[in-house]
């Protein structure tokens, strides 16, 4: 399980360098570790997941085949902000 933890853990340095970021890599990781029995939930967080709905949908599509609980950690807009849209 230690190697799995190391694979899933992202350091602050990795967050600063976004040149290797890709949705395909995220989906690859979901497909690799998602089916493992200890994984019961998938949490999408970091930044504002709802800021890019197309990317969020792609990630959700990758998760949908896993039969896991999916949580999205985000901030919903205030009512006045939503009315402005």
Residue pairs with C-beta under 8 A, 6 or more apart in sequence:
1 38
4 33
4 36
7 29
7 33
8 29
8 33
14 20
23 55
23 58
23 59
26 59
26 62
27 58
27 59
27 62
30 42
30 59
30 62
30 63
30 66
31 62
33 39
34 42
34 63
34 66
34 68
35 66
39 68
40 68
40 69
41 68
41 69
41 70
41 71
42 63
42 66
42 68
42 69
42 70
42 71
43 70
43 71
43 72
43 73
44 56
44 59
44 60
44 70
44 71
44 72
44 73
45 72
45 73
45 74
48 74
48 75
49 56
49 72
49 73
49 74
50 56
50 72
50 74
50 76
56 72
60 70
63 70
77 85
